[in-house]
Amino acid sequence: MWLIDFFVETKDSLTANYIFLDMEEARSFKISFDFHMQDELPSITHLWRNAFVFEQDAFELYGVTFSRQYSRKYFTDDSGFPMLNPNSKIVPRVDTMNYDYCTSLDNHFHRNSVLIKAKVENNLIDNCSIDRGGFHIGVEHILESMSIKDTYAYLEGYFFSQGIVYSDLLSRGLEKQLSVKIPNRAQSIRMVLIEFNRVLEHYRYLEQLCYEFKLSSVYSQVQLAIKKIQAILISYCGNESLSGVIRFGGVTKDTSQVWLSRVLSEITWMEGSLLNIYQNIFVKETFRDMLDIQLLSKKLAMAWGVTGPLARCAGLNVDLRKISPSYFYSDINFEVPIGVKGSVYDSLLVNVEEIFQSYKIIIQVLDNLPTGAILSSDMDSFRSITDFEEQGAEQNYISLVGSDLQVKIAHFSEMIEGPRGIYNLYLSHDQGKNNRLKIASPSTINVQLFENVCKGKELEKIKPFWASFNINLKEAEK
């Protein structure tokens, strides 16, 4: 049983919400209850270690107290609680602790940087801290009162590289809530785009590792593959982040035969290139020994509810595409790569193999791409488009879809297996605006886990550890 998220709502009263994923039953569920501000909620960190992160945020942002004591991380003790009272006086907390080591690492693709600080004793890390708060702009609060149409645009703009993950979550949640059937062709296109996004993010992970370990020859080949994928996505919809493509009711852009032929040709080249890197570099004993640095054990990964490649490199067979498949994943033949030791080398191999498996998924879907519409006939405005293949149908769709995005009421929680693990989006929408939109991403947990696993490790391992955890601070700090 995985704890995926915990959050508070304040619409009419204070409501605590716990989101769980039952692996055996292949289902997710929510447990909710009302409480008063003076109540002390029981901490569940003795059952799920990742609850520490969720409870800390509930204390910091709402002032909720738990049986476990928490202290401020982002704001001073006399600051208010921004999600409870937006007019609270907020004063950022300044870390006055003296550290022996401090380094700044940049990730240009995710458009963020991180400051890592550590206290060191005999070259071993005694205490590690990520300088947080730089991206804590209150995204979830900003999203309150927004329309569905504006929510799409904001999520895709802010999270950039993972915009398609959030647009898919939002679309699937609304479609299930309102019983809108999505055409098979649109489902297939969504699968292809989601897998391309996974491939791109995994290549970015390889790029980061190659840079960290000074593997210049591999680095250049990985960059070439990244440019090819970017070109494929730009030729499809005009942007590499796939913004504006997945929308409630279907997709806004169909595929052409020329594009399909190009994709299959480019995948053949990229598979060959990656296989060459794997056979000539990754399997060599010297390379394996260099990356034989343990990240986390299977037991620790389970305790923290880790998901994605990081969990799989530790030996956990956790992949939502297999546990609770959406679209046509249950009809596709693909494998879930599993590591053994939970090392940096295991993580590398898992990410590489997942790229191969994503290519495998994309080829199977495209080889069996259904014919027909890319838009749902369940939606009133779509019925006015009689021929989806006629010239101008796409522009008609874009202009008409706005009226169908005026959703009045929606309440749902939806999950997806993203490149880093399981993402969850909870939406409470009433009278055409969001009351609460809560996002849970793997990076939220992995930041805290990183600080914990670094303790007792050699100082020189701190950079490869950070690269291997593949954390996006914009996802963790909302």
Buried (B, 14 or more C-beta within 10 A) or exposed (E): EBBBBBBBBBEEEBBBBBBBBEBEEEEBEEEEEEBEEEEEBEBBBEEBBBBBBBBBBBBBBBBBBBEBEBEBBBBEEEBBBBBBEEEBEBBEBEEEEEBEEEEEBEBEBBEBEBBBBBBBEEEEBEBBBBBBBBBBEBBBBBBBEBBBBBBBBBBBEBBBBBBBBBBBBBBBBBBEBBEBEBBBBBBBBBBBBBBBBBBBBBBBBBBBBBBBBEBEEBBEBBBEBBEBBBEBBEEBBEBBBBBBBBBBBBBBBBBEEEBBEBBEEBBEEBBEBBEEBBEEBBEEEEBBEBBEBBBBBBEBBBBBBBBBBBBBBBBBEBBBBBBBBBBBBEEBEBEBBBBEBBBBBBBBBBBBBBBBBBBBBBBBBBEEBBEEBBBBBBBEBBEEBEEBEEEEBBEBBEEBBEEBBEBEEBEBBBBBBBBBBBBBBBBBBBEBBBBBBBBBBBBBBBBBBBBEBBEEBEBEBBBBBBBBBBBBBBBBBB
